[in-house]
Amino acid sequence: MKDKSDRDLRTKGCPAGQDLAEIKLFVSEDLYRAFHRCVWILVNETGRSQVEIMHEVVHDFLVKHGC
């Protein structure tokens, strides 16, 4: 069973009516730190949730690559 923080993350900022699924990526430690730093900065600058930012990052990637 997922812990409470996972459940909270899955519901906070979730696009209306959408269930969330987890994506697991393997990247270098530098990219890992840069991604989390970028998300943290955007959350603090915009007041949007971590889930909203993650959704936007994946959406933008897919659009960029025509998927």
Phi and psi restraints in degrees (range 20) as a CNS / XPLOR table:
assign (resid 1 and name C) (resid 2 and name N)
       (resid 2 and name CA) (resid 2 and name C) 1.0 -69.4 20.0 2
assign (resid 2 and name N) (resid 2 and name CA)
       (resid 2 and name C) (resid 3 and name N) 1.0 150.3 20.0 2
assign (resid 2 and name C) (resid 3 and name N)
       (resid 3 and name CA) (resid 3 and name C) 1.0 -79.3 20.0 2
assign (resid 3 and name N) (resid 3 and name CA)
       (resid 3 and name C) (resid 4 and name N) 1.0 172.3 20.0 2
assign (resid 3 and name C) (resid 4 and name N)
       (resid 4 and name CA) (resid 4 and name C) 1.0 -58.4 20.0 2
assign (resid 4 and name N) (resid 4 and name CA)
       (resid 4 and name C) (resid 5 and name N) 1.0 -38.8 20.0 2
assign (resid 4 and name C) (resid 5 and name N)
       (resid 5 and name CA) (resid 5 and name C) 1.0 -64.2 20.0 2
assign (resid 5 and name N) (resid 5 and name CA)
       (resid 5 and name C) (resid 6 and name N) 1.0 -36.1 20.0 2
assign (resid 5 and name C) (resid 6 and name N)
       (resid 6 and name CA) (resid 6 and name C) 1.0 -65.4 20.0 2
assign (resid 6 and name N) (resid 6 and name CA)
       (resid 6 and name C) (resid 7 and name N) 1.0 -42.8 20.0 2
assign (resid 6 and name C) (resid 7 and name N)
       (resid 7 and name CA) (resid 7 and name C) 1.0 -63.4 20.0 2
assign (resid 7 and name N) (resid 7 and name CA)
       (resid 7 and name C) (resid 8 and name N) 1.0 -41.9 20.0 2
assign (resid 7 and name C) (resid 8 and name N)
       (resid 8 and name CA) (resid 8 and name C) 1.0 -63.7 20.0 2
assign (resid 8 and name N) (resid 8 and name CA)
       (resid 8 and name C) (resid 9 and name N) 1.0 -42.7 20.0 2
assign (resid 8 and name C) (resid 9 and name N)
       (resid 9 and name CA) (resid 9 and name C) 1.0 -63.9 20.0 2
assign (resid 9 and name N) (resid 9 and name CA)
       (resid 9 and name C) (resid 10 and name N) 1.0 -37.1 20.0 2
assign (resid 9 and name C) (resid 10 and name N)
       (resid 10 and name CA) (resid 10 and name C) 1.0 -70.0 20.0 2
assign (resid 10 and name N) (resid 10 and name CA)
       (resid 10 and name C) (resid 11 and name N) 1.0 -20.9 20.0 2
assign (resid 10 and name C) (resid 11 and name N)
       (resid 11 and name CA) (resid 11 and name C) 1.0 -106.4 20.0 2
assign (resid 11 and name N) (resid 11 and name CA)
       (resid 11 and name C) (resid 12 and name N) 1.0 -28.4 20.0 2
assign (resid 11 and name C) (resid 12 and name N)
       (resid 12 and name CA) (resid 12 and name C) 1.0 -73.5 20.0 2
assign (resid 12 and name N) (resid 12 and name CA)
       (resid 12 and name C) (resid 13 and name N) 1.0 119.2 20.0 2
assign (resid 12 and name C) (resid 13 and name N)
       (resid 13 and name CA) (resid 13 and name C) 1.0 78.3 20.0 2
assign (resid 13 and name N) (resid 13 and name CA)
       (resid 13 and name C) (resid 14 and name N) 1.0 10.8 20.0 2
assign (resid 13 and name C) (resid 14 and name N)
       (resid 14 and name CA) (resid 14 and name C) 1.0 -66.7 20.0 2
assign (resid 14 and name N) (resid 14 and name CA)
       (resid 14 and name C) (resid 15 and name N) 1.0 130.6 20.0 2
assign (resid 14 and name C) (resid 15 and name N)
       (resid 15 and name CA) (resid 15 and name C) 1.0 -53.7 20.0 2
assign (resid 15 and name N) (resid 15 and name CA)
       (resid 15 and name C) (resid 16 and name N) 1.0 139.8 20.0 2
assign (resid 15 and name C) (resid 16 and name N)
       (resid 16 and name CA) (resid 16 and name C) 1.0 -51.0 20.0 2
assign (resid 16 and name N) (resid 16 and name CA)
       (resid 16 and name C) (resid 17 and name N) 1.0 127.1 20.0 2
assign (resid 16 and name C) (resid 17 and name N)
       (resid 17 and name CA) (resid 17 and name C) 1.0 73.4 20.0 2
assign (resid 17 and name N) (resid 17 and name CA)
       (resid 17 and name C) (resid 18 and name N) 1.0 8.2 20.0 2
assign (resid 17 and name C) (resid 18 and name N)
       (resid 18 and name CA) (resid 18 and name C) 1.0 -107.1 20.0 2
assign (resid 18 and name N) (resid 18 and name CA)
       (resid 18 and name C) (resid 19 and name N) 1.0 136.6 20.0 2
assign (resid 18 and name C) (resid 19 and name N)
       (resid 19 and name CA) (resid 19 and name C) 1.0 -83.2 20.0 2
assign (resid 19 and name N) (resid 19 and name CA)
       (resid 19 and name C) (resid 20 and name N) 1.0 151.4 20.0 2
assign (resid 19 and name C) (resid 20 and name N)
       (resid 20 and name CA) (resid 20 and name C) 1.0 -106.8 20.0 2
assign (resid 20 and name N) (resid 20 and name CA)
       (resid 20 and name C) (resid 21 and name N) 1.0 147.6 20.0 2
assign (resid 20 and name C) (resid 21 and name N)
       (resid 21 and name CA) (resid 21 and name C) 1.0 -125.9 20.0 2
assign (resid 21 and name N) (resid 21 and name CA)
       (resid 21 and name C) (resid 22 and name N) 1.0 152.6 20.0 2
assign (resid 21 and name C) (resid 22 and name N)
       (resid 22 and name CA) (resid 22 and name C) 1.0 -90.3 20.0 2
assign (resid 22 and name N) (resid 22 and name CA)
       (resid 22 and name C) (resid 23 and name N) 1.0 138.4 20.0 2
assign (resid 22 and name C) (resid 23 and name N)
       (resid 23 and name CA) (resid 23 and name C) 1.0 -111.4 20.0 2
assign (resid 23 and name N) (resid 23 and name CA)
       (resid 23 and name C) (resid 24 and name N) 1.0 133.0 20.0 2
assign (resid 23 and name C) (resid 24 and name N)
       (resid 24 and name CA) (resid 24 and name C) 1.0 -114.1 20.0 2
assign (resid 24 and name N) (resid 24 and name CA)
       (resid 24 and name C) (resid 25 and name N) 1.0 120.1 20.0 2
assign (resid 24 and name C) (resid 25 and name N)
       (resid 25 and name CA) (resid 25 and name C) 1.0 -118.1 20.0 2
assign (resid 25 and name N) (resid 25 and name CA)
       (resid 25 and name C) (resid 26 and name N) 1.0 148.2 20.0 2
assign (resid 25 and name C) (resid 26 and name N)
       (resid 26 and name CA) (resid 26 and name C) 1.0 -114.3 20.0 2
assign (resid 26 and name N) (resid 26 and name CA)
       (resid 26 and name C) (resid 27 and name N) 1.0 115.9 20.0 2
assign (resid 26 and name C) (resid 27 and name N)
       (resid 27 and name CA) (resid 27 and name C) 1.0 -135.9 20.0 2
assign (resid 27 and name N) (resid 27 and name CA)
       (resid 27 and name C) (resid 28 and name N) 1.0 168.9 20.0 2
assign (resid 27 and name C) (resid 28 and name N)
       (resid 28 and name CA) (resid 28 and name C) 1.0 -64.8 20.0 2
assign (resid 28 and name N) (resid 28 and name CA)
       (resid 28 and name C) (resid 29 and name N) 1.0 158.9 20.0 2
assign (resid 28 and name C) (resid 29 and name N)
       (resid 29 and name CA) (resid 29 and name C) 1.0 -59.4 20.0 2
assign (resid 29 and name N) (resid 29 and name CA)
       (resid 29 and name C) (resid 30 and name N) 1.0 -35.5 20.0 2
assign (resid 29 and name C) (resid 30 and name N)
       (resid 30 and name CA) (resid 30 and name C) 1.0 -62.6 20.0 2
assign (resid 30 and name N) (resid 30 and name CA)
       (resid 30 and name C) (resid 31 and name N) 1.0 -44.6 20.0 2
assign (resid 30 and name C) (resid 31 and name N)
       (resid 31 and name CA) (resid 31 and name C) 1.0 -67.2 20.0 2
assign (resid 31 and name N) (resid 31 and name CA)
       (resid 31 and name C) (resid 32 and name N) 1.0 -37.2 20.0 2
assign (resid 31 and name C) (resid 32 and name N)
       (resid 32 and name CA) (resid 32 and name C) 1.0 -58.8 20.0 2
assign (resid 32 and name N) (resid 32 and name CA)
       (resid 32 and name C) (resid 33 and name N) 1.0 -50.8 20.0 2
assign (resid 32 and name C) (resid 33 and name N)
       (resid 33 and name CA) (resid 33 and name C) 1.0 -64.8 20.0 2
assign (resid 33 and name N) (resid 33 and name CA)
       (resid 33 and name C) (resid 34 and name N) 1.0 -41.2 20.0 2
assign (resid 33 and name C) (resid 34 and name N)
       (resid 34 and name CA) (resid 34 and name C) 1.0 -63.3 20.0 2
assign (resid 34 and name N) (resid 34 and name CA)
       (resid 34 and name C) (resid 35 and name N) 1.0 -41.3 20.0 2
assign (resid 34 and name C) (resid 35 and name N)
       (resid 35 and name CA) (resid 35 and name C) 1.0 -61.9 20.0 2
assign (resid 35 and name N) (resid 35 and name CA)
       (resid 35 and name C) (resid 36 and name N) 1.0 -49.4 20.0 2
assign (resid 35 and name C) (resid 36 and name N)
       (resid 36 and name CA) (resid 36 and name C) 1.0 -66.8 20.0 2
assign (resid 36 and name N) (resid 36 and name CA)
       (resid 36 and name C) (resid 37 and name N) 1.0 -35.9 20.0 2
assign (resid 36 and name C) (resid 37 and name N)
       (resid 37 and name CA) (resid 37 and name C) 1.0 -64.1 20.0 2
assign (resid 37 and name N) (resid 37 and name CA)
       (resid 37 and name C) (resid 38 and name N) 1.0 -44.2 20.0 2
assign (resid 37 and name C) (resid 38 and name N)
       (resid 38 and name CA) (resid 38 and name C) 1.0 -62.9 20.0 2
assign (resid 38 and name N) (resid 38 and name CA)
       (resid 38 and name C) (resid 39 and name N) 1.0 -45.6 20.0 2
assign (resid 38 and name C) (resid 39 and name N)
       (resid 39 and name CA) (resid 39 and name C) 1.0 -60.8 20.0 2
assign (resid 39 and name N) (resid 39 and name CA)
       (resid 39 and name C) (resid 40 and name N) 1.0 -46.4 20.0 2
assign (resid 39 and name C) (resid 40 and name N)
       (resid 40 and name CA) (resid 40 and name C) 1.0 -59.0 20.0 2
assign (resid 40 and name N) (resid 40 and name CA)
       (resid 40 and name C) (resid 41 and name N) 1.0 -44.2 20.0 2
assign (resid 40 and name C) (resid 41 and name N)
       (resid 41 and name CA) (resid 41 and name C) 1.0 -62.4 20.0 2
assign (resid 41 and name N) (resid 41 and name CA)
       (resid 41 and name C) (resid 42 and name N) 1.0 -46.7 20.0 2
assign (resid 41 and name C) (resid 42 and name N)
       (resid 42 and name CA) (resid 42 and name C) 1.0 -64.4 20.0 2
assign (resid 42 and name N) (resid 42 and name CA)
       (resid 42 and name C) (resid 43 and name N) 1.0 -39.1 20.0 2
assign (resid 42 and name C) (resid 43 and name N)
       (resid 43 and name CA) (resid 43 and name C) 1.0 -60.8 20.0 2
assign (resid 43 and name N) (resid 43 and name CA)
       (resid 43 and name C) (resid 44 and name N) 1.0 -45.9 20.0 2
assign (resid 43 and name C) (resid 44 and name N)
       (resid 44 and name CA) (resid 44 and name C) 1.0 -73.8 20.0 2
assign (resid 44 and name N) (resid 44 and name CA)
       (resid 44 and name C) (resid 45 and name N) 1.0 -31.9 20.0 2
assign (resid 44 and name C) (resid 45 and name N)
       (resid 45 and name CA) (resid 45 and name C) 1.0 -79.0 20.0 2
assign (resid 45 and name N) (resid 45 and name CA)
       (resid 45 and name C) (resid 46 and name N) 1.0 -33.3 20.0 2
assign (resid 45 and name C) (resid 46 and name N)
       (resid 46 and name CA) (resid 46 and name C) 1.0 -105.3 20.0 2
assign (resid 46 and name N) (resid 46 and name CA)
       (resid 46 and name C) (resid 47 and name N) 1.0 -20.3 20.0 2
assign (resid 46 and name C) (resid 47 and name N)
       (resid 47 and name CA) (resid 47 and name C) 1.0 78.4 20.0 2
assign (resid 47 and name N) (resid 47 and name CA)
       (resid 47 and name C) (resid 48 and name N) 1.0 2.5 20.0 2
assign (resid 47 and name C) (resid 48 and name N)
       (resid 48 and name CA) (resid 48 and name C) 1.0 -77.0 20.0 2
assign (resid 48 and name N) (resid 48 and name CA)
       (resid 48 and name C) (resid 49 and name N) 1.0 163.8 20.0 2
assign (resid 48 and name C) (resid 49 and name N)
       (resid 49 and name CA) (resid 49 and name C) 1.0 -80.5 20.0 2
assign (resid 49 and name N) (resid 49 and name CA)
       (resid 49 and name C) (resid 50 and name N) 1.0 161.6 20.0 2
assign (resid 49 and name C) (resid 50 and name N)
       (resid 50 and name CA) (resid 50 and name C) 1.0 -59.6 20.0 2
assign (resid 50 and name N) (resid 50 and name CA)
       (resid 50 and name C) (resid 51 and name N) 1.0 -40.3 20.0 2
assign (resid 50 and name C) (resid 51 and name N)
       (resid 51 and name CA) (resid 51 and name C) 1.0 -64.1 20.0 2
assign (resid 51 and name N) (resid 51 and name CA)
       (resid 51 and name C) (resid 52 and name N) 1.0 -42.2 20.0 2
assign (resid 51 and name C) (resid 52 and name N)
       (resid 52 and name CA) (resid 52 and name C) 1.0 -60.3 20.0 2
assign (resid 52 and name N) (resid 52 and name CA)
       (resid 52 and name C) (resid 53 and name N) 1.0 -43.4 20.0 2
assign (resid 52 and name C) (resid 53 and name N)
       (resid 53 and name CA) (resid 53 and name C) 1.0 -65.4 20.0 2
assign (resid 53 and name N) (resid 53 and name CA)
       (resid 53 and name C) (resid 54 and name N) 1.0 -45.2 20.0 2
assign (resid 53 and name C) (resid 54 and name N)
       (resid 54 and name CA) (resid 54 and name C) 1.0 -60.9 20.0 2
assign (resid 54 and name N) (resid 54 and name CA)
       (resid 54 and name C) (resid 55 and name N) 1.0 -41.7 20.0 2
assign (resid 54 and name C) (resid 55 and name N)
       (resid 55 and name CA) (resid 55 and name C) 1.0 -59.8 20.0 2
assign (resid 55 and name N) (resid 55 and name CA)
       (resid 55 and name C) (resid 56 and name N) 1.0 -44.6 20.0 2
assign (resid 55 and name C) (resid 56 and name N)
       (resid 56 and name CA) (resid 56 and name C) 1.0 -63.6 20.0 2
assign (resid 56 and name N) (resid 56 and name CA)
       (resid 56 and name C) (resid 57 and name N) 1.0 -41.7 20.0 2
assign (resid 56 and name C) (resid 57 and name N)
       (resid 57 and name CA) (resid 57 and name C) 1.0 -60.9 20.0 2
assign (resid 57 and name N) (resid 57 and name CA)
       (resid 57 and name C) (resid 58 and name N) 1.0 -47.5 20.0 2
assign (resid 57 and name C) (resid 58 and name N)
       (resid 58 and name CA) (resid 58 and name C) 1.0 -66.7 20.0 2
assign (resid 58 and name N) (resid 58 and name CA)
       (resid 58 and name C) (resid 59 and name N) 1.0 -43.4 20.0 2
assign (resid 58 and name C) (resid 59 and name N)
       (resid 59 and name CA) (resid 59 and name C) 1.0 -59.0 20.0 2
assign (resid 59 and name N) (resid 59 and name CA)
       (resid 59 and name C) (resid 60 and name N) 1.0 -47.7 20.0 2
assign (resid 59 and name C) (resid 60 and name N)
       (resid 60 and name CA) (resid 60 and name C) 1.0 -61.9 20.0 2
assign (resid 60 and name N) (resid 60 and name CA)
       (resid 60 and name C) (resid 61 and name N) 1.0 -39.5 20.0 2
assign (resid 60 and name C) (resid 61 and name N)
       (resid 61 and name CA) (resid 61 and name C) 1.0 -61.0 20.0 2
assign (resid 61 and name N) (resid 61 and name CA)
       (resid 61 and name C) (resid 62 and name N) 1.0 -47.1 20.0 2
assign (resid 61 and name C) (resid 62 and name N)
       (resid 62 and name CA) (resid 62 and name C) 1.0 -64.6 20.0 2
assign (resid 62 and name N) (resid 62 and name CA)
       (resid 62 and name C) (resid 63 and name N) 1.0 -42.3 20.0 2
assign (resid 62 and name C) (resid 63 and name N)
       (resid 63 and name CA) (resid 63 and name C) 1.0 -62.9 20.0 2
assign (resid 63 and name N) (resid 63 and name CA)
       (resid 63 and name C) (resid 64 and name N) 1.0 -45.5 20.0 2
assign (resid 63 and name C) (resid 64 and name N)
       (resid 64 and name CA) (resid 64 and name C) 1.0 -57.1 20.0 2
assign (resid 64 and name N) (resid 64 and name CA)
       (resid 64 and name C) (resid 65 and name N) 1.0 -37.8 20.0 2
assign (resid 64 and name C) (resid 65 and name N)
       (resid 65 and name CA) (resid 65 and name C) 1.0 -97.1 20.0 2
assign (resid 65 and name N) (resid 65 and name CA)
       (resid 65 and name C) (resid 66 and name N) 1.0 8.5 20.0 2
assign (resid 65 and name C) (resid 66 and name N)
       (resid 66 and name CA) (resid 66 and name C) 1.0 66.7 20.0 2
assign (resid 66 and name N) (resid 66 and name CA)
       (resid 66 and name C) (resid 67 and name N) 1.0 31.5 20.0 2
